[in-house]
Amino acid sequence: MSYLTKFLSSSLLLSLLFISTKAANFEIRNNCPYTVWAAASPGGGRRLDRGQTWNLNVPAGTAMARIWGRTNCNFDASGQGRCQTGDCTGGLVCRGWGVPPNTLAEYALNQFGNLDFYDISLVDGFNIPIEFSPTSGGGSGKCQALLCTADINGQCPNQLRAPGGCNNPCTVFKTNEYCCTNGQGSCGPTTFSRFFKDRCPTSYSYPQDDPSSTFTCPGGTNYRVVVLPSGISSFPPGDGWSQERRVGS
């Protein structure tokens, strides 16, 4: 192998190593006129009042990750308490996944082809509207802003209604028809999944809703997750998201 070939090979390896080890930044923002308690796995949790943001750095290679908002929470001075939707381990700082119903921003970084995979999922139901979008390295094609801002809670079918949110049918009925527990190809769209899909076309409406719900950006892209009021397609700069009631306050 020539010196030049060795040099180029070494440079390529170093470049790939740099790409694969660069952390992604997630700007989590509350754009609603009420308090939301942001949660992230990995990452923990934080109270976000209107207009506040939380910047989260996530290592390259992280998979099966999610960000969501919790609502109507009560935490004491030690950070212990419960939330009406999205509750996780009974604390402000999450150490697991949230309890449905909760709208999810899901992602896996630097996967096949050094691509990030991301989506908005309603497979755990819906509690608050969100936007999930790249802030660098994308903006078109399969690397684009995703929105789920319909009034799903207000229009939720009676069978799926829950305090503060709208359940996915899998949570309620727990059958293969809705949960796809028997593997790939064992289930398909249903009347309930179409309710979600019609209102949020780019979001997962049932577990095998992949073709129209999974998006990719180049590895190293940064992202923004914004909680939004229902029924809007964009958010004005400077507004925010969140709401908390502390025990004893």
Summary of the structure (lengths in Angstrom):
residues: 249
radius of gyration: 19.3
end to end distance: 71.2
largest distance: 72.7
contacts: 852
relative contact order: 0.21
helix: 19%
strand: 33%
